[in-house]
Amino acid sequence: MNTDTIKKRCAKKALDFIANDTIIGLGGGSTISYLIEYLQSEPQLRVQIVTPSNTTRMLCIKNRLEVLPTSSISSISVAFDGCDEVDEQLYALKSGGGIHAQEKLIASMAADYILLVDESKFVSSLTCQHPIVLEILPESLCYVEKMIRQLGGETSIRKSAEKDGFTISDNGNLLMDVHFNQVDDFAILQQTLISICGVIETSLFTKKVTKVLLATENDFQLISKTTNEVIL
């Protein structure tokens, strides 16, 4: 079974965690796009959606799903997202989209923040394979670079081949990729990074994830802080 098929199975299983007449959060990525298709095919399941992703927003509208402004909502029942990696402590890293500040806001609103992953994304402990992304104030660039170097990290500012200059976040800030060769404690690193003046948020999630829905070829595992349950 290929990865794409497993992602579809995971997205369909996520429907079991959605109650009727609720507000849900949806992140970005291919698994979320499959979940949107399944929501559209279940008209009896009425939901409203908030999302940090412009791509997800447009896909929801295309599938005639109601999208609410995040600024108008203070709480939601459940939110779903993907990630680059998630480990047994439910620490997660999301480096690709550069929308982690909004993602963490929606995760904080949610009673449950569930990551939808296949086996390739689940690790015993987070690695340094992917960068940690910082959203930073443009004026803080040199200062933040200096502080990261003192922590042993290497920095690069996001650029795009299709745009002259730096990539700007939805909030009008810079996105800085930070690489570490080794991290002893990701929770402490998150606290240290977020305390640097000029850093708005990071793509390292150490507190927000409540569950991981892990799809394999044969079954699903629902992983939380206290349980690891195989479900059919």
N, C-alpha and C positions, 0 to 999 in steps of 0.2 A: 504494500500500500504506500503510495507516494505522499509526500509532505502536504501537498495541496488537499488531498482527500482527507487526511487526518485533521487539517484545519477546518474543513467543512463539518466534519463530525463534531469537533469541539464547539463550533459555533451553534450547531443545532442543539447540542446538549445544554448550552447556556440558556435556552428557552425555559428549561425546568426551574430556573432561579428567578424568573420574572413573573410577578403577580399582575393581574389585570388591573387596569385603571391606576397605574403608578407612573411616576417620573423616573426615568433611568438615565444613566450616563453612558456614553459610548466614546471610546478613544479613537485611535486611528489604526490603520494596518489592514492586511488582507483578511484576517480572521474576523475582524469587526465588519468588514464589508459583506462577508457571508452571513453574519448575524443579521444585518440589515435586510438582506434578501429573504431570510427566514421570517423575520418580523412582518415583512410585506405580505408574505404568503399565509399569515395567520391573522386574518381580519378580526377574529373574535378576541384577540389579545390586543387590547387597546392600551397604548402607552404614549407618553410624551417624552421627548428626548432633549438632553443638554449635551453638548460636545465641545471640546477644545479644538477640534480639527475642522478646518474649512472643507477638506475633502469629504469627511464624514457628513458634515452638514449638507453639502450639495447632494450627496448620494441619498441621504434621508429624504430630502425634498423631492428628488427624482422618483423615489419609491412611495411618495405620498404619505410620509410619516411626519408628524408634527414636531418641529424643533422650537424650543423655547430659548430666549436669551438667558445665558447663565447668570447674568446680573439680577434677574428677576426671581431666582430660586435660592433658598437657604438650606434645603435638605432634599435628598433623593433616596429611594429605597435601595438601589443597587447600581453599581457602575462596573463596566467591563472594559478591559484594555489588553494590549499585548505588551511585550517587552523584548529586550535583547537577551537578558538572562534573569533568572530568579533562582534563589537558593533555598535550602532547607529552613533557614531562619525567616523566610519570606522577605529577604532583602532583594530588591530588583533594580535593574539598570535599564534605562531607556534613553538611548543616545541619538536615535535617528531623526525624529520629527522636530526637535527644538521647541516643543510646546509644553514642556514639563511643568512650567509654573501654573498654567491653566489646568493641566492634568492633575496636579496635586490639589488644586482648589476643588475640583470635582470629586476627587478621592476623599477629601476631608468632609464634603457634604454627604457622602454616601454611608448608609448603614453597613453596607458590604462593598468592598472594592476587590473585584475578582479578576485575576489575570488568566487569560485563555492562552494556553501554550501547548506545544508538542514536546516530545522527549528531548529534542535538541536544545531547548531553551532552559531546561531544568538542570541545575548543577548542585553539588553538595555545598559548595561555598563560592561566592562570586569570584570571578577571575579579573585580571586586568586586560583582557582581550579587547574590550571596547572602551572608548573614552568616556569619561564623565563630562557631561556638558554643563557649563555654567552660563546662565543668562546674566549679563552684567551691564551696568550703566556705561555708556560709551566713555564718559569722562574718567572712569575708574580703570581704564585699560592697563596703563603702565603699572599702577599700584597693585592691581590684582595679579598681573604677571609676576611681579616681584615676590608677592606673598606665596604664590604657587611654587616658585622656584625654591623658596625657603622650605617648603614641605617636600621637596624632592620630585615635583612634577614637571612635566614639559607641556607647553601650551601652544595652541595654534588657533587663530581666529577663523571662523567659518567663512568660506567664500564659495561662489558658484561660478561655473564656467559660462553660465547664461546671463550673468549680471556683473557689471563692473563694480568693483569695491566689495565691501564686506556684506555678508548676509545679515539682514536685520530681522529680528523677531517680530511677532505680531504686536508686541508691546513697544516697539521702537528701540530695542536694545541690541547689544552685540551677543553673539553666541561663541563661547570659547570652549574648544575641545581640550580636555586635560588628560594626559596619559601618565600613569604611575607604573613603575616596574613591579612594585609589591605594595600591598595594603594589608596591615595586620588586623585592623578593626574598621570596617566600613561605617559603622554607626558613629564612631568617634570622628572619622574623616568627614562625614556629612555635617556633624555639628561644627567642625572646624571650618569647613568651606563656607557654610551659610553665615558664619560669624564675621567673615571678611567684608569690610565695608565696600559697597559697590556690587556685591553679589546678590542678585535678586532671588535666584533659586537654582537648584542643581537637578540633574537627571537621575540622581541616586535616591531610591526610595527605601527608607529603613523603618518607617512607622506606618505607612498608609495601607499596605496590602493586608487584607484579612483572610483571603483564600486564593488558592491556585487550582484551576481546573486543568488537569494534565491529561491530555489525550494520547493514547497509544494505539497500536494497530488493533488490539483486542478489547480494551476496556478504557475506563476513565478512573483517575484518582483525584479525589477532592482533598486537598492538603490545606490545613489551617495551622495555627500556632500550636494546637494541642492534639490534633488528630491527622491521620493519613488514611483515608477511607477509600476502598475500591468500590466504585459504583458502576452499574450496568446502564 
